[in-house]
Amino acid sequence: MEEKRSHDRKTLSAEVLVAHHATGEPIEAVLLNISNYGACLNTSVYLKTSDKVRFALKVNTPESKIESEELLCTVRWVERNNGIYTTGLSFDMKVKPDTYPLFIACLEYTQVRR
């Protein structure tokens, strides 16, 4: 399938923290890829398109552990495969170094994947 995105997606070895925005209920998730605009993850919980979730990262670096700021996200798409939901999120705010410095620091420990 031809890639339609104009920005790089990155793989990231990090703990991802996801929760329903309205209830605060945690959602177990595995991060598949990420960019400055959104993320793709697998969950065992069904999220509807347009649901709001909170999203943060924890990254272990050689120097320390970085926990990012929480980002508000919108679920853009969901695909089910054998009880696992692959979910595409878009970040509601633009991720920039001056607004989300710890999130950007987490992304610095990634590898570009095309």
C-alpha positions as CSV (number, residue, x, y, z in Angstrom):
1,M,0.0,0.0,0.0
2,E,1.3,3.5,-0.9
3,E,2.1,5.7,2.0
4,K,-0.1,8.8,2.0
5,R,1.4,10.6,5.0
6,S,3.7,13.5,4.4
7,H,5.6,13.1,7.7
8,D,7.9,10.4,9.0
9,R,6.5,7.7,11.4
10,K,9.0,6.6,14.0
11,T,9.3,3.5,16.1
12,L,9.9,4.0,19.8
13,S,10.8,1.7,22.7
14,A,8.8,3.4,25.4
15,E,6.0,2.8,27.9
16,V,2.8,4.4,26.6
17,L,0.2,5.7,29.0
18,V,-3.3,5.9,27.5
19,A,-6.6,6.7,29.3
20,H,-10.1,7.6,28.4
21,H,-10.4,11.4,28.7
22,A,-13.9,11.4,30.2
23,T,-13.4,8.7,32.8
24,G,-9.7,8.6,33.3
25,E,-9.8,4.8,33.0
26,P,-6.4,3.4,31.9
27,I,-6.2,1.6,28.6
28,E,-3.5,-1.0,28.1
29,A,-1.7,-0.2,24.9
30,V,1.3,-1.1,22.8
31,L,2.8,1.7,20.7
32,L,3.4,0.8,17.0
33,N,4.6,4.1,15.6
34,I,4.5,7.8,16.3
35,S,5.1,11.2,14.8
36,N,4.7,14.8,15.9
37,Y,1.1,14.6,14.7
38,G,-0.2,11.3,16.0
39,A,0.4,7.7,17.0
40,C,-0.7,4.2,16.1
41,L,-1.2,1.6,18.8
42,N,-2.7,-1.7,19.6
43,T,-5.2,-2.2,22.4
44,S,-7.6,-4.9,23.6
45,V,-10.2,-2.2,24.3
46,Y,-12.5,-0.9,21.5
47,L,-12.3,2.8,21.0
48,K,-14.8,4.6,18.8
49,T,-13.8,7.0,16.1
50,S,-13.8,10.5,17.6
51,D,-13.3,9.3,21.2
52,K,-11.0,11.4,23.2
53,V,-8.0,9.9,25.1
54,R,-5.1,11.1,27.0
55,F,-1.6,10.0,25.9
56,A,1.8,10.2,27.5
57,L,5.2,8.5,27.1
58,K,7.8,7.1,29.5
59,V,11.3,6.5,28.0
60,N,14.3,5.1,29.8
61,T,17.5,6.9,28.6
62,P,21.1,6.1,29.8
63,E,20.9,9.3,31.9
64,S,17.4,9.1,33.3
65,K,13.7,8.2,32.9
66,I,11.7,10.8,31.0
67,E,7.9,11.1,31.4
68,S,6.2,13.3,28.8
69,E,3.4,15.7,29.3
70,E,-0.1,14.4,28.7
71,L,-1.5,15.0,25.2
72,L,-5.2,15.1,24.4
73,C,-5.9,13.0,21.3
74,T,-8.7,12.0,19.0
75,V,-9.3,8.5,17.7
76,R,-9.3,8.8,13.9
77,W,-9.6,5.1,12.9
78,V,-9.9,1.6,14.3
79,E,-9.2,-1.8,12.7
80,R,-10.0,-5.1,14.5
81,N,-7.9,-8.2,14.0
82,N,-8.3,-11.3,16.2
83,G,-9.5,-9.3,19.3
84,I,-6.8,-6.7,19.0
85,Y,-7.7,-3.1,18.0
86,T,-5.2,-1.2,16.0
87,T,-6.0,2.4,16.6
88,G,-4.9,5.7,14.9
89,L,-4.7,8.8,17.1
90,S,-4.2,12.4,16.1
91,F,-2.8,14.8,18.7
92,D,-5.3,17.7,19.3
93,M,-2.5,20.2,19.8
94,K,0.6,20.7,17.6
95,V,3.6,19.2,19.4
96,K,6.4,21.7,19.5
97,P,9.5,22.0,21.7
98,D,8.1,25.1,23.5
99,T,4.7,23.5,24.3
100,Y,5.7,19.9,24.9
101,P,9.4,19.8,25.7
102,L,9.4,16.4,27.5
103,F,7.4,14.8,24.7
104,I,9.9,16.1,22.2
105,A,12.7,14.7,24.4
106,C,11.1,11.3,24.3
107,L,10.9,11.5,20.5
108,E,14.7,12.2,20.3
109,Y,15.3,8.6,21.3
110,T,13.5,7.2,18.2
111,Q,14.6,5.8,14.9
112,V,13.1,7.0,11.7
113,R,11.2,4.3,9.8
114,R,9.8,4.8,6.2
